[in-house]
Amino acid sequence: MFTLNRIPLRIYSFFIVFAILLSSCTSNTIMNKPDDLIPKNEMIEIMTEVYLANASYNVRNKYQERQRNYMSLVFEKYGVDSARYNRSNLYYMSRIDEYEKMHVKVSEKIKKMKTEKDAEFRVYDSIKRAKKQ
């Protein structure tokens, strides 16, 4: 068996391959700040709306239509286009710690919206039940 300073060549090769794979898995890509970067608070609002628009894609609307793309309405509401949103999203994604904090805020906003809607439905249901009696 070949050895390199008493370490078998197979083990030495394994550690070199492992180190190369490990170093290639990390991303050091930090995007440059775009000129038209969407501010963080506004980006959180837009991300919330985008997630809701994506989630509603297969849900029937009041006209019983499915597969409606509401993304253009979200961008129109905030006065941004999809290219600007994508550039800003890539910038924030390259700063993963900051992006994770933004996602936590988006999640909290969606949970709050759900809680409010659930409360509205409970009131509506109780009114509906009262009318039946």
RAKAZI-V496228 format. One record per pair of residues at least 6 apart in sequence whose C-alpha atoms are under 7 Angstrom apart, sorted by sequence separation. I is the first residue (numbers start at 0). J is the second residue. If there is no record, write none. Layout:
# RAKAZI-V496228
I;J
I;J
This chain:
# RAKAZI-V496228
1;7
2;8
59;65
74;80
91;97
92;98
1;8
58;65
74;81
91;98
57;65
56;65
57;66
56;66
56;67
56;68
52;69
52;70
49;70
49;73
48;73
35;83
37;87
36;87
33;86
32;90
43;101
47;105
31;90
46;105
30;90
43;105
47;109
30;93
29;93
28;93
29;94
